[in-house]
Amino acid sequence: MIITLTANPSLDRTVELAGPLARGGVQRATAVSAQAAGKGVNVARALAAGGEPVLAVLPGDASDPVVTGLAADGLKHLALPIGQALRSNITLAEPDGTTTKVNEPGPALSAAQQEELADAVLEASAGAAWVVLAGSLPPDVVEDFYARLTARIRRELGAAAPLVALDSSGSPLASAFAAGREEMPDLVKPNSEELAELSGVATAGELEADPALAASAARALVDAGAGAVLATLGSRGAVLATGTGSWFASHPPVAARSTVGAGDSALAGYLLAHRAGSDPAGCLRQAVAHGSAAVGLPGTAIPSPDQTTPAAVNVVGI
Ligand SMILES: O=P(O)(O)OC[C@@]1(O)O[C@H](CO)[C@@H](O)[C@@H]1O
């Protein structure tokens, strides 16, 4: 069983354009779609598609389109009413697969609502294999929310505490590394921009162009206390650093339709392989297979394992 927390869920609206995005112009959409989403929700969808029992925890009223969407899709979830509408995030998808995203800040959560959300995750997590803390934090949520929740899960659940995976950005991610080693995630999944920001050694472009540099930045985060670092490098693939080594994996190019949800799919692929008992290189292989498959799907669509091609992934020690 895996629990996901999406502190700032969204209704992802995808607008498909007939041609390249024209800034300042008026363009007609060729298709629109909407899906209940947010990073933890996407991870939960991919896990469920892989046969893993999941519970997606999120704030949201029962009548909110995100929550009704999850119910309609049959994804097991626990939504805590907040008396406010969740956000809509817009993806503008161009025919060549370029995606431009505009994410709203989301509704502010009061201190009591933050506490309720943390309590719900704690309660659901007892005995789970993993808890995935994912995405941005809504306005007014303390920036070290994830670090505090990690510490609380370990302190209060002791031997029944799940492993903790963190996929966030900006200060919620940075504060996990500012915290003590006992608050560090067992797995952290930065993209190249987040790895660049955290490590301060290079730009995102430099890390994507040089997997050895990305691996050394990831290893530095393991040295700082993270259990493992799965860093996705866009179309280049991903690197994994753990206490026992580091690896780089790449996939032959895919015809890109939308990169939205690719990182979430990669994290889910890693977790599915980990649950199946794979070694680190095997987990990385499935992460890249899932991420690549997601890129070939429209909007925020999330792949199932039979849509992935792990045999096509090349994994090397780095
Ligand atoms: O604003 P955040 O929480 O950082 O990211 C939210 C989001 O962009 O992440 C998912 C893709 O990873 C989308 O479903 C969603 O719209």
The ligand as a Gaussian input file, in Angstrom:
#p B3LYP/6-31G(d) Opt

LIG

0 1
 O        2.232000      23.457000      -8.890000
 P        2.836000      22.118000      -8.543000
 O        2.144000      21.475000      -7.397000
 O        4.322000      22.139000      -8.417000
 O        2.581000      21.179000      -9.811000
 C        1.268000      20.880000     -10.194000
 C        1.315000      20.169000     -11.521000
 O        1.928000      20.955000     -12.538000
 O        2.079000      18.982000     -11.371000
 C        1.516000      17.927000     -12.134000
 C        2.526000      17.425000     -13.103000
 O        3.679000      17.019000     -12.461000
 C        0.266000      18.468000     -12.775000
 O       -0.763000      17.524000     -12.731000
 C       -0.071000      19.692000     -11.975000
 O       -0.789000      20.661000     -12.694000

